Every structure is written in C-alpha cells, then in structure tokens.
Amino acid sequence: MTTDSIVDANPSNFDRLRAHLSAEGLACHLLDGWLADRTKSAEELLSDLEAFYDSKEPDVAAQHQEG
C-alpha cells in the first residue's frame, strides 16, 4: 500500500475540507480567522476551520446528492 492510497483510504478532516473548498476559499477562511484573532496559533486556526467545515458537512452532502 502506497502513501497515496493510505491517504485516499483515510482522508483527514483537512483533506476532506481541501476537496470541497477552492484554494481561494480556504485562504479567505484562514485569513479571516487570522485577522479576527492574531493570538491563535496556526493549529488553533486550522481546528476552527475544520469545525466550520464539519458544521457545513450536511450542506456538502446535499450538494453531492443534487449533482
């Protein structure tokens, strides 16, 4: 099993997020978080972003069913 197949078989929250948000959208969310609270570490901002993605997950599933 290659590293790529392991990643495909077990995507992390960030990998799932990256699959659903454009690079521009991801950058905007990260920048908004950084501007809102510059005291947070990159890990904390990523955690917040993953929580945001998880809150939107039902919407993403609905979009896939419509498509």
N, CA, C and O atoms as a GROMACS GRO file, in nm:
protein
  268
    1MET      N    1   0.086  -0.118   0.000
    1MET     CA    2   0.000   0.000   0.000
    1MET      C    3   0.090   0.124   0.000
    1MET      O    4   0.181   0.136   0.082
    2THR      N    5   0.064   0.213  -0.092
    2THR     CA    6   0.145   0.335  -0.101
    2THR      C    7   0.091   0.442  -0.008
    2THR      O    8  -0.021   0.432   0.042
    3THR      N    9   0.170   0.544   0.012
    3THR     CA   10   0.127   0.655   0.096
    3THR      C   11   0.003   0.720   0.038
    3THR      O   12  -0.089   0.756   0.112
    4ASP      N   13  -0.001   0.736  -0.095
    4ASP     CA   14  -0.117   0.798  -0.158
    4ASP      C   15  -0.244   0.718  -0.135
    4ASP      O   16  -0.350   0.775  -0.110
    5SER      N   17  -0.234   0.585  -0.143
    5SER     CA   18  -0.354   0.504  -0.122
    5SER      C   19  -0.398   0.507   0.024
    5SER      O   20  -0.517   0.497   0.052
    6ILE      N   21  -0.303   0.520   0.116
    6ILE     CA   22  -0.339   0.533   0.258
    6ILE      C   23  -0.415   0.662   0.280
    6ILE      O   24  -0.516   0.665   0.350
    7VAL      N   25  -0.366   0.771   0.220
    7VAL     CA   26  -0.433   0.900   0.233
    7VAL      C   27  -0.571   0.893   0.171
    7VAL      O   28  -0.667   0.947   0.227
    8ASP      N   29  -0.583   0.828   0.054
    8ASP     CA   30  -0.714   0.815  -0.011
    8ASP      C   31  -0.810   0.732   0.073
    8ASP      O   32  -0.929   0.761   0.078
    9ALA      N   33  -0.758   0.629   0.140
    9ALA     CA   34  -0.843   0.542   0.220
    9ALA      C   35  -0.882   0.605   0.353
    9ALA      O   36  -0.987   0.572   0.408
   10ASN      N   37  -0.800   0.696   0.404
   10ASN     CA   38  -0.824   0.757   0.535
   10ASN      C   39  -0.804   0.908   0.529
   10ASN      O   40  -0.710   0.961   0.587
   11PRO      N   41  -0.893   0.976   0.458
   11PRO     CA   42  -0.873   1.122   0.448
   11PRO      C   43  -0.895   1.191   0.582
   11PRO      O   44  -0.988   1.159   0.656
   12SER      N   45  -0.809   1.286   0.611
   12SER     CA   46  -0.824   1.365   0.733
   12SER      C   47  -0.930   1.471   0.710
   12SER      O   48  -0.975   1.492   0.597
   13ASN      N   49  -0.969   1.538   0.816
   13ASN     CA   50  -1.064   1.648   0.802
   13ASN      C   51  -1.011   1.752   0.706
   13ASN      O   52  -1.085   1.806   0.624
   14PHE      N   53  -0.880   1.781   0.716
   14PHE     CA   54  -0.822   1.882   0.628
   14PHE      C   55  -0.829   1.837   0.483
   14PHE      O   56  -0.857   1.918   0.394
   15ASP      N   57  -0.803   1.708   0.455
   15ASP     CA   58  -0.810   1.658   0.318
   15ASP      C   59  -0.952   1.668   0.264
   15ASP      O   60  -0.972   1.703   0.148
   16ARG      N   61  -1.050   1.636   0.348
   16ARG     CA   62  -1.190   1.647   0.305
   16ARG      C   63  -1.225   1.793   0.281
   16ARG      O   64  -1.295   1.826   0.185
   17LEU      N   65  -1.177   1.879   0.369
   17LEU     CA   66  -1.202   2.022   0.354
   17LEU      C   67  -1.141   2.073   0.224
   17LEU      O   68  -1.206   2.146   0.149
   18ARG      N   69  -1.018   2.036   0.200
   18ARG     CA   70  -0.948   2.081   0.080
   18ARG      C   71  -1.020   2.034  -0.046
   18ARG      O   72  -1.018   2.103  -0.148
   19ALA      N   73  -1.082   1.918  -0.040
   19ALA     CA   74  -1.154   1.867  -0.156
   19ALA      C   75  -1.279   1.947  -0.186
   19ALA      O   76  -1.325   1.948  -0.300
   20HIS      N   77  -1.336   2.015  -0.087
   20HIS     CA   78  -1.462   2.086  -0.105
   20HIS      C   79  -1.449   2.237  -0.114
   20HIS      O   80  -1.543   2.304  -0.156
   21LEU      N   81  -1.336   2.290  -0.075
   21LEU     CA   82  -1.317   2.434  -0.083
   21LEU      C   83  -1.208   2.465  -0.184
   21LEU      O   84  -1.107   2.394  -0.192
   22SER      N   85  -1.228   2.567  -0.260
   22SER     CA   86  -1.122   2.609  -0.351
   22SER      C   87  -1.005   2.664  -0.270
   22SER      O   88  -1.020   2.697  -0.152
   23ALA      N   89  -0.891   2.673  -0.332
   23ALA     CA   90  -0.775   2.729  -0.264
   23ALA      C   91  -0.804   2.872  -0.221
   23ALA      O   92  -0.762   2.915  -0.114
   24GLU      N   93  -0.875   2.945  -0.304
   24GLU     CA   94  -0.909   3.084  -0.271
   24GLU      C   95  -1.002   3.089  -0.150
   24GLU      O   96  -0.983   3.171  -0.060
   25GLY      N   97  -1.102   3.001  -0.148
   25GLY     CA   98  -1.195   2.998  -0.035
   25GLY      C   99  -1.125   2.960   0.094
   25GLY      O  100  -1.151   3.017   0.200
   26LEU      N  101  -1.035   2.862   0.085
   26LEU     CA  102  -0.960   2.819   0.203
   26LEU      C  103  -0.873   2.933   0.254
   26LEU      O  104  -0.867   2.958   0.374
   27ALA      N  105  -0.806   3.001   0.163
   27ALA     CA  106  -0.720   3.113   0.202
   27ALA      C  107  -0.802   3.224   0.268
   27ALA      O  108  -0.758   3.284   0.366
   28CYS      N  109  -0.920   3.251   0.215
   28CYS     CA  110  -1.007   3.355   0.273
   28CYS      C  111  -1.048   3.318   0.415
   28CYS      O  112  -1.046   3.403   0.504
   29HIS      N  113  -1.086   3.191   0.437
   29HIS     CA  114  -1.126   3.148   0.571
   29HIS      C  115  -1.009   3.159   0.668
   29HIS      O  116  -1.026   3.205   0.781
   30LEU      N  117  -0.891   3.116   0.624
   30LEU     CA  118  -0.774   3.125   0.711
   30LEU      C  119  -0.738   3.270   0.741
   30LEU      O  120  -0.706   3.304   0.855
   31LEU      N  121  -0.744   3.355   0.640
   31LEU     CA  122  -0.712   3.496   0.659
   31LEU      C  123  -0.814   3.562   0.752
   31LEU      O  124  -0.776   3.640   0.839
   32ASP      N  125  -0.941   3.532   0.732
   32ASP     CA  126  -1.045   3.588   0.819
   32ASP      C  127  -1.019   3.548   0.964
   32ASP      O  128  -1.030   3.631   1.055
   33GLY      N  129  -0.984   3.423   0.986
   33GLY     CA  130  -0.954   3.375   1.121
   33GLY      C  131  -0.833   3.444   1.180
   33GLY      O  132  -0.832   3.480   1.298
   34TRP      N  133  -0.731   3.461   1.098
   34TRP     CA  134  -0.609   3.527   1.146
   34TRP      C  135  -0.635   3.672   1.180
   34TRP      O  136  -0.589   3.722   1.282
   35LEU      N  137  -0.710   3.740   1.094
   35LEU     CA  138  -0.739   3.881   1.119
   35LEU      C  139  -0.828   3.898   1.242
   35LEU      O  140  -0.815   3.996   1.316
   36ALA      N  141  -0.918   3.803   1.264
   36ALA     CA  142  -1.010   3.812   1.378
   36ALA      C  143  -0.938   3.788   1.511
   36ALA      O  144  -0.972   3.850   1.612
   37ASP      N  145  -0.839   3.700   1.510
   37ASP     CA  146  -0.772   3.667   1.636
   37ASP      C  147  -0.627   3.632   1.609
   37ASP      O  148  -0.594   3.515   1.588
   38ARG      N  149  -0.541   3.729   1.610
   38ARG     CA  150  -0.400   3.707   1.579
   38ARG      C  151  -0.326   3.635   1.691
   38ARG      O  152  -0.208   3.601   1.676
   39THR      N  153  -0.393   3.612   1.804
   39THR     CA  154  -0.327   3.542   1.914
   39THR      C  155  -0.334   3.391   1.895
   39THR      O  156  -0.265   3.318   1.967
   40LYS      N  157  -0.413   3.343   1.802
   40LYS     CA  158  -0.426   3.199   1.781
   40LYS      C  159  -0.310   3.145   1.699
   40LYS      O  160  -0.257   3.213   1.611
   41SER      N  161  -0.272   3.023   1.730
   41SER     CA  162  -0.168   2.956   1.652
   41SER      C  163  -0.230   2.902   1.524
   41SER      O  164  -0.352   2.895   1.511
   42ALA      N  165  -0.146   2.864   1.430
   42ALA     CA  166  -0.194   2.807   1.305
   42ALA      C  167  -0.275   2.680   1.332
   42ALA      O  168  -0.375   2.655   1.265
   43GLU      N  169  -0.233   2.601   1.432
   43GLU     CA  170  -0.306   2.478   1.466
   43GLU      C  171  -0.447   2.510   1.517
   43GLU      O  172  -0.543   2.442   1.482
   44GLU      N  173  -0.458   2.614   1.599
   44GLU     CA  174  -0.589   2.654   1.650
   44GLU      C  175  -0.678   2.706   1.538
   44GLU      O  176  -0.798   2.678   1.534
   45LEU      N  177  -0.620   2.782   1.445
   45LEU     CA  178  -0.698   2.831   1.331
   45LEU      C  179  -0.745   2.715   1.244
   45LEU      O  180  -0.859   2.715   1.198
   46LEU      N  181  -0.657   2.616   1.222
   46LEU     CA  182  -0.696   2.500   1.143
   46LEU      C  183  -0.806   2.422   1.212
   46LEU      O  184  -0.899   2.374   1.147
   47SER      N  185  -0.798   2.411   1.344
   47SER     CA  186  -0.902   2.343   1.421
   47SER      C  187  -1.036   2.415   1.405
   47SER      O  188  -1.140   2.351   1.387
   48ASP      N  189  -1.032   2.547   1.412
   48ASP     CA  190  -1.154   2.626   1.391
   48ASP      C  191  -1.209   2.605   1.251
   48ASP      O  192  -1.330   2.594   1.231
   49LEU      N  193  -1.119   2.600   1.153
   49LEU     CA  194  -1.160   2.582   1.015
   49LEU      C  195  -1.222   2.444   0.995
   49LEU      O  196  -1.322   2.430   0.924
   50GLU      N  197  -1.164   2.342   1.058
   50GLU     CA  198  -1.220   2.207   1.050
   50GLU      C  199  -1.359   2.203   1.114
   50GLU      O  200  -1.449   2.136   1.064
   51ALA      N  201  -1.376   2.274   1.226
   51ALA     CA  202  -1.507   2.280   1.291
   51ALA      C  203  -1.607   2.348   1.199
   51ALA      O  204  -1.723   2.307   1.192
   52PHE      N  205  -1.564   2.453   1.130
   52PHE     CA  206  -1.650   2.521   1.034
   52PHE      C  207  -1.691   2.424   0.924
   52PHE      O  208  -1.808   2.418   0.886
   53TYR      N  209  -1.595   2.348   0.872
   53TYR     CA  210  -1.624   2.250   0.767
   53TYR      C  211  -1.724   2.146   0.818
   53TYR      O  212  -1.820   2.112   0.749
   54ASP      N  213  -1.699   2.094   0.938
   54ASP     CA  214  -1.789   1.993   0.994
   54ASP      C  215  -1.930   2.047   1.009
   54ASP      O  216  -2.027   1.972   0.993
   55SER      N  217  -1.944   2.175   1.040
   55SER     CA  218  -2.077   2.234   1.053
   55SER      C  219  -2.145   2.247   0.918
   55SER      O  220  -2.268   2.253   0.911
   56LYS      N  221  -2.067   2.251   0.811
   56LYS     CA  222  -2.121   2.264   0.675
   56LYS      C  223  -2.136   2.129   0.606
   56LYS      O  224  -2.190   2.122   0.496
   57GLU      N  225  -2.089   2.022   0.670
   57GLU     CA  226  -2.087   1.890   0.607
   57GLU      C  227  -2.223   1.846   0.554
   57GLU      O  228  -2.228   1.793   0.443
   58PRO      N  229  -2.335   1.865   0.626
   58PRO     CA  230  -2.465   1.826   0.570
   58PRO      C  231  -2.496   1.901   0.440
   58PRO      O  232  -2.557   1.845   0.349
   59ASP      N  233  -2.456   2.028   0.431
   59ASP     CA  234  -2.478   2.106   0.309
   59ASP      C  235  -2.399   2.047   0.193
   59ASP      O  236  -2.448   2.041   0.081
   60VAL      N  237  -2.276   2.003   0.221
   60VAL     CA  238  -2.191   1.944   0.117
   60VAL      C  239  -2.253   1.814   0.068
   60VAL      O  240  -2.256   1.788  -0.052
   61ALA      N  241  -2.303   1.732   0.160
   61ALA     CA  242  -2.367   1.606   0.122
   61ALA      C  243  -2.489   1.632   0.036
   61ALA      O  244  -2.513   1.559  -0.061
   62ALA      N  245  -2.567   1.734   0.068
   62ALA     CA  246  -2.686   1.768  -0.010
   62ALA      C  247  -2.646   1.811  -0.151
   62ALA      O  248  -2.716   1.778  -0.247
   63GLN      N  249  -2.538   1.885  -0.164
   63GLN     CA  250  -2.492   1.929  -0.295
   63GLN      C  251  -2.452   1.810  -0.381
   63GLN      O  252  -2.479   1.808  -0.501
   64HIS      N  253  -2.389   1.709  -0.321
   64HIS     CA  254  -2.348   1.591  -0.396
   64HIS      C  255  -2.470   1.511  -0.442
   64HIS      O  256  -2.468   1.454  -0.551
   65GLN      N  257  -2.575   1.507  -0.362
   65GLN     CA  258  -2.695   1.433  -0.399
   65GLN      C  259  -2.768   1.502  -0.513
   65GLN      O  260  -2.828   1.436  -0.598
   66GLU      N  261  -2.764   1.635  -0.514
   66GLU     CA  262  -2.830   1.711  -0.620
   66GLU      C  263  -2.757   1.695  -0.752
   66GLU      O  264  -2.820   1.693  -0.858
   67GLY      N  265  -2.624   1.684  -0.747
   67GLY     CA  266  -2.539   1.680  -0.866
   67GLY      C  267  -2.542   1.551  -0.935
   67GLY      O  268  -2.475   1.534  -1.037
   0.00000   0.00000   0.00000
